[in-house]
């Protein structure tokens, strides 16, 4: 169980980095469409970071009991 949860945490953290990079990239393009896409990517980043923190909390809680 711990190994699966650790893989999930790492996958979500990688997703955060990818979405952050895409958001910064679209921000650099400029224009209304770039700003809209950048804003959307940053909202995705916030959601993924929330999920990552929750998974890390669960992982630490489970690992501490074992």
Secondary structure, DSSP 8 states (H G I E B T S, - for coil): -HHHHHHHHHHHHHHHHHHHHHHHHHHHH-HHHHHHHHHHHHHHHHHHHHHHHHHHHHHHHHHHH-
